[in-house]
Amino acid sequence: MGKLRGKVALVTGAGTRGGGIGNGKACALVYAREGARVLVADIDEELARSTADLIRSEGGECIPYRADVAQARDCEAMVEACIGHYGRLDVLHNNVGITNSGGPVEYGEDQWDRMMAVNAKSMFLTAKFALPHMERQRAGSIVNIGSINGARAIPFPKFAYAASKGAMIAMSREIAIQYAPLGIRSNVVLVGLIKSPIVEQNNTGLYGGDLGEMWKKRDAMSPTGRQGEVWDVASASLFFASDDSRYVNGTVLPVDGGLINMVKF
Ligand SMILES: NC(=O)c1ccc[n+]([C@@H]2O[C@H](COP(=O)([O-])OP(=O)(O)OC[C@H]3O[C@@H](n4cnc5c(N)ncnc54)[C@H](O)[C@@H]3O)[C@@H](O)[C@H]2O)c1
């Protein structure tokens, strides 16, 4: 325990839509359990507050913050709130991500613009305002929650989602190289099939509403025969956030049970 003692983390999308514990909330919890003071940001103030309550109930230190990370002014104010409250920012964790199905013909222009703003532009904006503080500190780690769909096509088209997650990999690589001499690292967790509340919400219409069947199908898609858990995403994120990965920079780590290596016919 205590891998993040003395550090300050900012987690975006730290709430969980519909209750329960999603990836962002799990990462914020694990960071706090490891000794970090955490600013938990979400577009939904109530959701940010519920994560903060959970962290505090375990004795962790945390502040909830409302921000739409697709907006520059919100990102700037969010980073300033973190610095104003805790005096530093060691870990920027970009969890926010929305998803939608369809190819270029099915996607509306508005849907494309929103997807790119929330999933990709947000990473540019959080980095834009966080990096000057990390540069001053001569230290920092940016943890980006990507998707295997950012690196591989999946059986159902998610054109804009894939593009946004691909952009995340490119941005992370650019930051990693430009800021390496300043002691700042940036890495991507490539998330595979995770059994999380948002997946349940997004897929209620599948398999005639039979959620058990939906989870079974997702389990069967993994070479391990089961989906991952949000805690698997949190463990990988903790590695990138902590000094355990101090010489790991610009990498992409699949957390997918090996799915990305599979060829299916
Ligand atoms: N669960 C999976 O199987 C899976 C697979 C691949 C990738 N991912 C990635 O995991 C991440 C999300 O995981 P989660 O379980 O935390 O999802 P979640 O939807 O439960 O939580 C995300 C939070 O982000 C918030 N949010 C949405 N738009 C925002 C905005 N503009 N500004 C600030 N906050 C905003 C939501 O209110 C929500 O509370 C995404 O990046 C997603 O692409 C998940």
The ligand as a Gaussian input file, in Angstrom:
#p B3LYP/6-31G(d) Opt

LIG

0 1
 N      -16.336000      -1.005000     -20.091000
 C      -15.716000      -1.408000     -21.173000
 O      -15.902000      -2.550000     -21.608000
 C      -14.792000      -0.451000     -21.895000
 C      -14.123000      -0.934000     -23.018000
 C      -13.220000      -0.103000     -23.662000
 C      -12.997000       1.186000     -23.186000
 N      -13.672000       1.641000     -22.110000
 C      -13.395000       3.026000     -21.681000
 O      -13.617000       3.207000     -20.295000
 C      -13.946000       4.577000     -20.053000
 C      -15.252000       4.754000     -19.287000
 O      -15.391000       3.791000     -18.315000
 P      -16.422000       3.953000     -17.090000
 O      -16.741000       2.559000     -16.696000
 O      -15.836000       4.865000     -16.084000
 O      -17.691000       4.670000     -17.789000
 P      -18.898000       5.476000     -17.135000
 O      -19.730000       5.917000     -18.297000
 O      -19.549000       4.683000     -16.061000
 O      -18.243000       6.746000     -16.444000
 C      -17.778000       7.791000     -17.176000
 C      -18.157000       9.081000     -16.496000
 O      -17.778000      10.128000     -17.376000
 C      -18.722000      11.171000     -17.229000
 N      -18.678000      12.029000     -18.410000
 C      -19.231000      11.818000     -19.629000
 N      -18.997000      12.867000     -20.434000
 C      -18.251000      13.755000     -19.719000
 C      -17.699000      15.020000     -19.999000
 N      -17.870000      15.610000     -21.187000
 N      -16.993000      15.646000     -19.027000
 C      -16.824000      15.067000     -17.821000
 N      -17.338000      13.864000     -17.487000
 C      -18.050000      13.219000     -18.429000
 C      -20.058000      10.472000     -17.035000
 O      -20.997000      11.302000     -16.378000
 C      -19.665000       9.231000     -16.233000
 O      -19.903000       9.419000     -14.867000
 C      -14.101000       5.235000     -21.412000
 O      -12.931000       5.928000     -21.761000
 C      -14.325000       4.039000     -22.316000
 O      -14.016000       4.318000     -23.665000
 C      -14.571000       0.848000     -21.452000

